Amino acid sequence: MKYLLFRKISYLGEDYYQLYDITDDFSVEDDFVSFDDLADEDVFYISADEGQEINENVLYTLYKVDGKEIEMIDDPVIYDEVFKIYRKIYPELKRVRIERGKISSKEDVIISTMQEVLFQRQAIESLVNRIYQNHDILVSNLPTELQIEQIQNILFFGPVGSGKHRIVELLEKHLGIPYADIYISTNIEETLSDIVSQLIKRGYGKSGNVDGVVVIRDNYDSLKSVFGSPYEIINYIISAGTVSCSKIDIEFGKLTFIVLLDDKEKLFSLDCSIYDIQNEIGCPYLVSTKSLNEEEKYLALLSVNGRIYYYEKLLNQFGMKLLFDEQSIKELIDKCNEVSPDMGLLNLVIDKIIGELTSHGFCDVRIDSECIKKFLPKIPLYAREKEYSRTAVTKKRSEIEFSLKDVYLEILKRVVGQDEHVKRILYTILENRRMANKINLEDPKQYIQNILIRGESGGGKTFIINTIARLLNIPVFTADATQYTEAGYVGGDITDMLVELYHAAGDDLEAAEKGILVIDEVDKKAGNNGRSGDISRGAVLNGLLKIIEGAKIPVNVGTRTEPEPIIFDTSRLTVICSGAFEGIEKIRDERLRGKRRIGFANPGEIEEEKTGEIIDKDFVEFGMMRQFMARLSVIINLNKNNVQTLIKIMKESSSSKLEIARYKLQDKGIEVEYTDDFYEALALSACKLEIGVRGIEKELERVLTSIHIEDIEPSEVQKIIFTGQVVSDPKAIILVPREKSKVKKLV
């Protein structure tokens, strides 16, 4: 009799049931109820007729219970969301099991692993079953000698790219017991120490836990050149007996060793059978994965954990699409198979394709027959690259993921208190890059949004842009508008900005044309902001207007390779203007106090004018050209830095000057402690300067100079404590002396 086991997962108020196992080895326990008795249980089972053929491909599908009927769910969106919930709650379940010192449920480990590695059910079940059999032996009442005799180590063998490495990585994630994952060093003692330290670090010996799994990975070629037979070294490690570390004795005979053999050709080039190796290394239990055929590889790529599925989701977050057809992907699989059946090679090739197609900006990615032809000659090169670096696939994938997904979070580590503004600026830049890379747009400038950022001096305007550009590898140049004049006057010509951007792009004109030009202090060129005597103000804004409108401008780059002027097309350029616009709040306040309108107006416009936001009309009243403001479609008013914001910056920003000072002192051997009242006092003092974040740097430098930080000797001082009094009275600094230690004289 076969039984089908179901697990309940709730989503948007609905209860769904996941079919997570089909078994004929099932005894009804308190945790399970029959479907006939189903009330509000988390798990239930139904029995299947012995003559009924059960297709294992229906595993992990979702069902809903309607009265006494079970209905399959075929909505891929619901399935995807429910699967995410399962993946989200599982680590918490695992954490609880670890805290209780219990090994995870065998069924949970098998199902969780099978959900991420397709088509290897038999290998996963065999591997996990052996681990749990070893566990049962360890918790039995058998004498230690008999336990060690009955525990069987595992030789995990199979074709390259069949998922062995991924399976053992998932075991570490799901088992909930101490786990070590190693490559054998030519220094055997170093290898033993590595195993012990990993096991202890991951909980060996805590709560009476004596389980442990050690995975030995395949680097046997390097060992063979040193030791002759690498398998003798493996046997030596497995038979090492009791190894002590940190007052904990680890009996290697009680550990479960999983030895990976990764390459069939290397194995049989040693002129020995798999059974000879089993005997030589002491791994009587053999587990083998199977090769994936072309159809299985294709389905694996499109599965929830496959490369194609992964990049579809990732690119979609930024408004981009991964476009492909089944025939092109299968052609790619076929060409990769001609070089190597390794699934890892196929993943690496896809990473390379995505990486190259997104390296010049953010645009839709198309994998078609033309793309395949372009990459075909490179596949053998990628195969050699993977041979040299086993982590090549992971590295490339993580690089792409970082550049597309984690930039926002990375910026927030450096820029504090401007979360929503950073998000809007980043989104605008990404959208601009995406549109700039579309080659079929007649007028790209219609799709490019230029930005105006208003914020106090030291508020982080240019820092935010430069950080985004650096993390996304976008060419950027920041120009100070006050340094530029109309042609014919003393000062820089506005076309010099484009020259500098061209050089910032490595003299790559195409990259520069899709780059970012930041024009800082643009408010100083406003026409009637109370200043006089600057005859170039209006002319400079007129000149900048040409760049913002997307004109093609001849510029003299002054290089040997480009002696003649080049034409710089600004239609794909992102222009970001910034300034403090001091006094514009008064203009806004006067508008809000309001002069009565005469005549008719757009109701939406009236509502906009009633808000406290600073709008286009305020900038025009300040002195900015109306045509200029019309081209700045995104206006960002940064939050003003108050005392609380500055304290948060000092405590949380990875670019905080206090953290930099702490690092420098710690590097000299002196510990540093900042008290809460020091943060507050320094923030109050910085706010009085009215120069934003720069005030922190200025005040901190004053404090450090006042206490003569350079004269403090690390040999005498162990710790420095900065209190609130130090800001006003440097003599209040607390220096904790270093304890005197006896020094043995050398004779």
C-alpha positions, -999 to 999 in steps of 0.1 A, spaced: 0 0 0 13 34 -10 6 66 10 6 102 -1 17 127 25 5 164 24 17 195 42 -4 226 48 9 261 38 -13 293 41 -11 321 16 -33 352 15 -58 336 39 -61 304 19 -49 270 29 -29 250 3 -15 215 7 18 204 -8 22 168 -18 57 162 -4 62 125 -2 50 92 -17 59 62 4 50 26 11 70 27 44 47 47 65 32 42 100 4 65 111 17 88 139 0 115 160 14 141 137 -7 128 108 -44 123 103 -62 105 76 -78 128 50 -112 113 60 -107 127 95 -92 160 83 -102 190 104 -76 218 108 -44 197 108 -11 208 93 -4 174 76 -26 145 65 -22 114 44 -43 94 19 -39 58 8 -35 49 -28 -46 17 -44 -18 -8 -49 -27 -11 -85 -26 26 -91 5 39 -108 19 69 -89 39 94 -110 67 109 -89 67 140 -111 36 152 -93 56 157 -61 56 193 -47 24 202 -66 -2 221 -47 -38 212 -39 -68 227 -22 -93 209 -1 -130 215 -9 -151 195 13 -142 159 6 -125 167 -27 -88 174 -34 -83 198 -63 -49 203 -79 -38 240 -83 -22 248 -117 -17 285 -111 21 291 -115 19 324 -96 3 308 -65 27 279 -67 57 303 -68 44 324 -39 36 293 -17 70 279 -25 86 311 -13 67 309 20 79 273 25 115 284 18 111 313 42 97 294 71 120 263 68 152 280 81 133 290 113 121 254 117 157 243 112 170 268 138 146 255 164 157 219 158 193 229 162 186 247 195 169 216 207 199 195 197 178 174 174 186 162 139 161 174 113 133 152 100 146 128 74 116 136 52 122 173 54 158 170 44 149 147 14 121 169 2 139 202 7 169 189 -13 148 174 -41 131 207 -45 164 223 -55 181 194 -73 158 178 -99 159 143 -113 182 128 -86 156 114 -62 173 80 -58 207 95 -51 193 120 -25 172 93 -7 201 69 -6 225 95 7 201 109 34 190 74 45 226 63 51 232 95 72 202 88 93 211 51 97 244 62 111 226 87 134 204 58 147 235 38 155 251 67 174 220 72 197 217 34 203 229 17 234 256 -2 215 291 -1 229 314 25 211 334 -2 194 303 -17 178 290 17 168 322 26 150 321 -8 133 285 -4 120 288 32 108 293 33 71 311 61 52 298 71 18 315 73 -16 294 98 -35 301 92 -72 285 103 -105 289 122 -138 302 157 -138 275 183 -135 248 159 -121 243 179 -89 266 162 -64 282 194 -51 248 212 -48 233 182 -29 260 182 -3 257 220 1 220 216 7 226 189 32 247 214 52 217 238 50 190 213 60 204 186 82 207 207 114 238 189 126 275 199 127 290 198 93 325 202 78 332 208 41 369 205 31 395 201 4 424 180 17 455 200 22 490 186 15 495 193 53 475 165 68 476 180 104 462 212 89 433 192 73 425 175 106 425 208 124 402 223 98 377 195 102 377 198 140 374 236 140 345 235 115 326 209 135 331 227 168 321 260 153 289 245 140 278 230 173 296 197 178 294 187 215 267 212 224 235 198 239 251 164 238 254 165 200 278 138 188 266 137 152 289 151 125 291 150 87 324 156 69 324 162 31 357 157 13 357 173 -20 376 163 -52 411 179 -55 429 146 -59 450 156 -88 470 180 -67 473 154 -39 484 127 -64 515 149 -74 525 150 -37 515 117 -22 512 93 -52 479 77 -42 454 103 -28 431 76 -16 456 65 10 454 100 25 416 99 26 418 66 44 443 80 69 420 109 77 389 88 80 408 64 104 424 92 124 408 80 157 403 105 184 414 141 177 413 167 205 408 205 202 396 232 227 391 205 253 367 186 231 375 151 219 361 141 185 361 105 176 365 104 138 351 69 137 317 83 147 316 109 120 299 103 87 324 109 58 311 117 23 339 114 -3 331 131 -36 344 117 -68 337 144 -94 351 132 -127 345 99 -143 374 102 -168 399 109 -140 386 80 -120 391 54 -147 425 69 -158 438 55 -125 432 20 -139 410 9 -110 374 2 -105 350 21 -82 350 -9 -59 388 -9 -56 386 28 -45 358 20 -20 380 -6 -3 411 17 -3 394 47 13 371 28 36 338 39 22 316 8 18 284 27 10 282 38 -26 258 65 -39 257 75 -75 239 103 -94 227 99 -130 235 120 -160 210 145 -172 198 143 -207 190 173 -229 154 175 -219 161 173 -182 188 200 -185 163 222 -202 137 216 -175 163 222 -148 172 256 -162 135 266 -161 128 252 -127 125 274 -96 162 271 -88 174 270 -124 195 297 -141 169 309 -166 142 312 -139 166 330 -116 176 356 -142 140 361 -154 131 371 -118 162 392 -113 160 413 -144 122 417 -140 129 436 -107 144 464 -128 119 464 -156 139 443 -179 131 410 -196 150 378 -204 138 369 -239 146 334 -252 130 306 -271 131 269 -264 150 261 -296 179 285 -288 183 272 -253 183 236 -265 209 245 -291 230 260 -264 227 228 -243 236 207 -273 268 228 -281 278 227 -244 274 189 -244 298 187 -273 325 202 -250 314 187 -217 283 171 -202 290 192 -171 258 211 -161 282 236 -144 296 245 -178 261 253 -191 254 275 -161 287 293 -166 280 300 -202 246 314 -194 262 336 -167 287 348 -192 260 357 -217 239 376 -192 270 393 -178 281 405 -212 247 417 -223 242 437 -191 277 450 -187 271 482 -207 238 491 -189 203 479 -182 184 466 -211 163 435 -222 185 404 -226 178 383 -257 192 348 -261 185 338 -297 203 320 -325 224 351 -332 235 353 -296 243 315 -296 265 319 -327 284 347 -310 292 327 -280 299 293 -296 337 299 -301 340 309 -265 325 277 -249 358 257 -249 375 287 -233 348 288 -206 353 251 -200 390 257 -193 382 286 -171 359 264 -150 386 238 -148 409 263 -132 383 277 -108 356 256 -93 339 287 -80 338 305 -114 301 300 -118 292 312 -83 315 342 -86 301 353 -120 265 349 -108 271 368 -76 287 396 -95 256 400 -117 233 397 -87 252 424 -68 253 448 -97 215 445 -103 199 436 -70 219 448 -40 231 483 -51 203 500 -32 211 482 1 248 488 -4 242 525 -8 221 526 23 251 514 43 268 546 33 239 571 30 217 573 61 183 591 64 175 594 27 161 560 19 132 570 -3 152 597 -22 180 572 -28 155 547 -41 140 572 -65 173 584 -78 185 549 -83 154 539 -101 156 569 -124 192 561 -133 184 525 -140 155 534 -162 177 559 -181 204 533 -186 178 508 -199 164 533 -224 198 545 -234 207 510 -245 178 506 -268 191 511 -303 157 516 -321 146 548 -304 142 577 -328 145 604 -300 161 588 -269 160 621 -250 122 618 -248 127 588 -226 156 600 -205 147 617 -172 170 644 -160 172 650 -122 174 681 -100 186 674 -64 182 701 -38 198 698 -4 219 716 21 257 718 17 272 686 30 238 668 26 252 640 4 240 651 -30 271 642 -51 280 614 -27 248 596 -35 253 599 -73 290 590 -72 283 559 -50 256 547 -74 278 553 -104 307 535 -88 287 504 -78 270 502 -112 303 509 -131 287 539 -149 310 567 -161 304 599 -141 319 633 -139 309 660 -114 313 696 -126 312 727 -104 289 751 -123 307 781 -107 339 772 -126 323 775 -160 314 806 -181 302 816 -215 327 810 -243 350 840 -245 351 848 -208 377 837 -182 368 802 -169 360 768 -183 337 763 -213 307 741 -207 319 717 -233 348 709 -210 323 690 -189 318 666 -217 355 663 -223 360 653 -187 332 628 -188 348 613 -220 381 608 -201 362 594 -171 348 568 -194 383 557 -205 381 577 -238 351 554 -248 327 578 -265 298 554 -265 301 547 -228 305 585 -221 273 593 -241 254 568 -218 271 581 -187 261 606 -159 270 643 -159 265 659 -125 264 697 -124 268 709 -88 262 744 -75 238 750 -104 218 774 -81 248 798 -82 240 803 -119 204 813 -113 194 846 -128 179 867 -100 189 851 -67 201 883 -52 236 882 -66 250 907 -91 281 911 -112 282 876 -127 275 882 -164 279 846 -173 250 832 -153 222 832 -179 246 823 -207 259 792 -188 223 780 -182 216 785 -219 247 765 -227 237 737 -203 202 737 -218 217 724 -251 233 694 -232 201 687 -213 180 689 -245 201 662 -261 220 682 -287 250 668 -307 279 689 -295 314 690 -311 341 688 -284 379 688 -286 391 659 -264 427 668 -270 442 633 -274 467 619 -298 442 593 -310 415 620 -315 433 651 -327 401 664 -343 369 674 -325 345 646 -319 307 648 -319 293 641 -284 256 630 -287 240 640 -254 206 624 -262 213 593 -241 231 612 -213 217 614 -178 221 650 -165 218 656 -127 218 691 -114 223 698 -77 225 728 -54 215 741 -20 191 768 -33 194 787 0 163 809 6 140 789 -17 119 779 14 109 816 18 97 816 -18 77 785 -11 62 799 21 51 831 3 34 809 -23 17 789 4 5 820 22 -10 828 -11 -20 856 -33 -55 852 -46 -58 838 -80 -76 858 -107 -91 838 -136 -92 801 -142 -66 775 -133 -62 737 -136 -76 722 -103 -48 697 -101 -22 726 -104 -39 744 -76 -38 713 -54 -1 709 -62 6 745 -52 -11 740 -18 14 713 -8 45 720 13 68 705 -14 91 729 -33 79 728 -69 91 740 -104 75 774 -99 96 780 -68 128 773 -87 117 796 -115 110 823 -90 144 817 -75 160 825 -108 162 792 -128 152 794 -165 117 781 -171 130 761 -202 158 747 -180 134 735 -153 111 720 -179 138 695 -188 144 684 -152 115 661 -148 125 645 -115 130 669 -85 144 655 -53 143 675 -21 167 658 3 158 656 39 175 682 61 201 668 85 189 674 121 206 662 153 189 628 152 199 622 116 235 631 122 236 607 152 222 580 130 248 587 103 276 585 129 263 552 142 252 534 111 270 547 80 300 526 69 314 559 56 311 576 90 342 596 99 339 583 135 342 547 123 372 557 101 388 573 131 380 542 152 396 519 126 428 540 124 432 539 162 425 502 164 450 496 137 476 512 160 464 489 188 442 514 207 405 505 214 379 532 210 346 538 227 321 565 218 295 571 245 259 581 235 263 616 250 294 620 228 274 613 196 247 638 208 272 665 217 291 661 185 259 662 164 247 694 182 280 711 176 280 700 139 245 713 134 255 748 145 279 749 115 250 744 91 271 724 66 254 691 70 275 659 73 307 679 67 301 694 101 307 660 117 341 657 100 350 693 109 341 690 146 357 656 149 389 669 135 388 698 160 384 674 189 412 650 177 435 680 172 427 694 206 436 662 224 468 657 203 457 623 192 490 618 174 509 620 207 490 591 224 513 561 227 498 527 220 523 511 244 509 532 272 472 535 264 449 505 258 416 524 253 403 559 246 367 568 258 351 598 241 323 613 263 300 642 257 323 666 277 352 660 252 334 681 225 336 713 247 365 703 269 392 681 253 408 675 287 378 654 297 391 626 274 394 593 293 426 573 286 426 538 299 462 528 307 477 495 294 485 471 322 522 468 329 536 434 320 568 419 330 594 420 302 619 392 301 653 406 293 672 389 265 707 378 275 
